[in-house]
Amino acid sequence: MSRKQRLVFLIFNALVVVGIVLMYQLSVPYLAFKPGIDFLQTKTLVYHITQWRWSFYLHVFTSIFVLIAGLLQFNSFILRRFRKLHRASGYVYITVVLVLSGPSGLVMGFYANGGLPARISFVLLACLWLFTTALAFKRALQGKFIVHGAWMARSYALALSALTLRAYALLIGVLNLDLRPATGYIIIAWLSWSVNLLVAEIWIRNGGVKRLTERR
């Protein structure tokens, strides 16, 4: 990779690490397993629903592992020098997404705030996340590693919606945009993953996976 590309990746990694730390701090209060904490203040009407409640806690407490394991997948140094770590973190990522985070996110999507438009967005996000992750796993088993990397990039772009959703919410607050809360949430719900997926696709089509895996 060129010096400019390395700088972009360094900034990307730094931003994700900061996001992971913030996500961890936001997740800790939920260890009390009580209603009315932060985001749960908006879910008083569904907190009593067992499948939603368990899905929420599963999703919250597995998100850190997904974000960390996914980030390790796109570290060129680890990919070249520590293949076993790359493979192990890949198994962690794929297993957690397909067994825990993805299904729990799908359940939560059906109860999302923001009405039907937001629910459609989050359900579609969960389905795409499961689909791209399953394809990434399949291509890895087939030994098609460039294609595997492309599907992993799409999958991780969707995983990062957990961070970009909060970033957009913060941006709307900072810019003091005159939006109704429901309208703002619907916009955020769609932007949080669609923009990520678009950026990932541009990166893939510009040879990002090949540059990441090339030997120097």
N, C-alpha and C positions, 0 to 999 in steps of 0.2 A: 504493500500500500504506500501511497505517496505521503509526504509530510502533512499535507492538508487533510487527507483522509484519516490519518492517525489522530490529528487534532480533533476532528469531528467525532471520531469514536471515543476519544478520551472525554470530551464534553458530554457525550451521550451516556457513557458509563458513570460519570460523576453525577449527572442529573438523576439517573436511575437509583444510584446508591443513596442519594439524599432522599429520594422518594420512598425507598425501602425503609429507611430510618424513620421517616414521618409516619409511614403506614404502621410500623411496629408501635410507635408511640400512641397512635390512634386505636390500635387493637388492644393494648394492655387493659384499659378500663373494662372491656367486655368480659374479662376473666371473672368478674363478679357474678356473671350470669343473672343479671337482674334487668327488668324492663326500665325504660326511662333514661337510659344512658346515651348521651349524644344522639346518634342517628336513630336510635330506638325510640326517641321521643316522637318521631314521625310515624312509628309503626304500632301504635297502641291498638289499632283495630285488627291487626293480624298476629300480634305477638303470641296470642293464645293458641294459634294454629301450630300443631306439633311439627308438621313437615316444614313449615316456613322457619320456625324457630331453630330447628336442628340444622337446616340448610344455611341459615344466617351464620351460626357459630362455626360450622364447618368451613364456610367460604372465608370468613374473616381470619380464622386461625391457620388456614393452609395457604393464604395468599402470599405470606412472607416467603415460604419455601418455594413457591412457584416463581416468584420474582427473582430470588437469588439463583435458583437452579437454571432458570432461563438465561440470566445474564452471563453465567459461566459458559453457556453454549456459544456465545458470540465473542469470546475472548480468544484472539488468534494465537496468543502465546500458549494458553492451555491447550488449544486445539492441536498445535504442532508438537508441543513438548510433553504434555500430560494427557495422552489419549484416554487412559483409564479414568481419570477424573472427569474428562469430557463425557465419556460414555456413562459413568455413574450418575452424574448430574442430569444427563439426558433421561435416564430411566426414572429418576426421581421426578423430574418435570412431567414427563408423559404419564406416569402412574398417578400422580396427584391430580393432574388436570382431568384425566379420563375417569378416574374413580371417585374423586372428592370434589374438587373445585368446579369443574365443568357441570356435573349434574346438579350440584347445590346452587350454582348460579342460574341454571335453567329454572329450577323451582322458584327461586327468588324473583326471576323475571316476570312470572305470572302475577306477582303481587306488588310489582314496582309502583312507586309513586309516579305521579304525572299522567295518570289515566292510560287509555289504550295506546296512544302513540308511543309513549315511553315504554310500555310493556312490550310492544312489538319490537322495539329497538333492543331491549335487554334479552328477550327470548331469542331473537335473531343472532345477537352477539354470542350467546351461550352455544347455540347450535353451530355457528361458524367456528367457534373456538374448539369444540369437540371434533368437528370435521377436519379442520386443518391439523390438529394434533394427531389424530388417528392416521391421517395420510403421511405425516412426517415420520411416524413410527413405522408404517408400512414400507416406505421408501428406504428407511435405514436398514430394515431387515432384508430388503432386496439388494442392498449394497449400492443403491443409487444415491450417493452422498451429496452431490450437488443439488439434486431435486429435493432430497431430504432437508438440506439447509434452507432451501427456498420455502418449504412448507413450515419449517420451524420458525423462520422469520415472520411469516404471516401469523402463526400461532402466538408468538411472543408479542407481536404488535397488538393483538387482541387482548393479551394478558395485561399489557401496559395501560389499557383503558381504565384500570383501577386508579392509576396515577393521573392520567390526563383528564379524567372526569373531574377530579378535585382541582386540577390546575385551571380548567375552564371556569369552574365555579368561583375560584379565587379571582380570576381575571375579570369576570362579570362584576364582582364586588368592587374591585379596584377601579374599574372604568366607570362604575356607578351607572350601568346601562339601565335605561328605563324599560324593564321587562317585567311582566307579571311573573310571580314565582313559578307557576305551572308551565308557562311558556318557556321561561329560562331553563327549567329542568328538562323539558322535552328537547330543546336545542342541544343542551349539554349531553343528554343521553345518546343522541345520534352522532354528534361530533366526536365524542370520547373514543369511539372505536373506528369510525369510518375514515377519519383523517389519518390515524395510525396505519390502517391497512393500505391506504393510498401511498403513504410514504414508504412503507415496506415494499410495495409492489414496484415503485420507482427504483428503489435501491436494488432489488432483485434483478430487474430488467437492465440495469446499468452495470451488471456484473459484480454486484456486491458480494455474493456468496463465493464466487471464484477468487476474488481478491482476498477474502478472509481466509481461505483455505490454501492459498498458494504458498509454496515453500520459498524461503529466502536464503 
